[in-house]
Amino acid sequence: MTNQTPLANAHCVPRRGHEHRLGDFDVRELLAQVQDWSLIEDGHAISKTFLFPDYYHTLSFVNALAHVANREDHHPDLSVHYDRCVVRFSTHDVGGLSENDFICAAKADLLA
């Protein structure tokens, strides 16, 4: 990924194999570019809780995120509640985090 392309404007590319798993330095660098996302599961995933005023707005976000995830072919784990949605990204095919996780995190931030 080039530093010239904002994450939200980038697109996911298929990543398979441990060679595409990001190292600690790259994870920290990309984490600084997405607001309020946290490392979880010993650095193998990122997560953020999005808050909404009601169920309608929560589901609207979930549906919009599902559309983005389908377009990017990179799908999050979601925990949907009345007034919030917890979004978790990890790239199972690399055994941890890849650039795709941060690209989709930035796109989720734009939706909210």
RACOR-V166808 format. One record per run of one state. SS is the DSSP state (2 for helix, 1 for strand, 0 for the rest). FROM is the first residue (numbers start at 0). LEN is the number of residues. If there is no record, write none. Layout:
ss=SS from=FROM len=LEN
ss=SS from=FROM len=LEN
//
This chain:
ss=0 from=0 len=6
ss=2 from=6 len=3
ss=0 from=9 len=8
ss=2 from=17 len=3
ss=0 from=20 len=3
ss=2 from=23 len=8
ss=0 from=31 len=6
ss=1 from=37 len=3
ss=0 from=40 len=4
ss=1 from=44 len=7
ss=0 from=51 len=3
ss=2 from=54 len=18
ss=0 from=72 len=4
ss=1 from=76 len=4
ss=0 from=80 len=3
ss=1 from=83 len=6
ss=0 from=89 len=1
ss=1 from=90 len=1
ss=2 from=91 len=3
ss=0 from=94 len=1
ss=1 from=95 len=1
ss=0 from=96 len=2
ss=2 from=98 len=13
ss=0 from=111 len=1
//
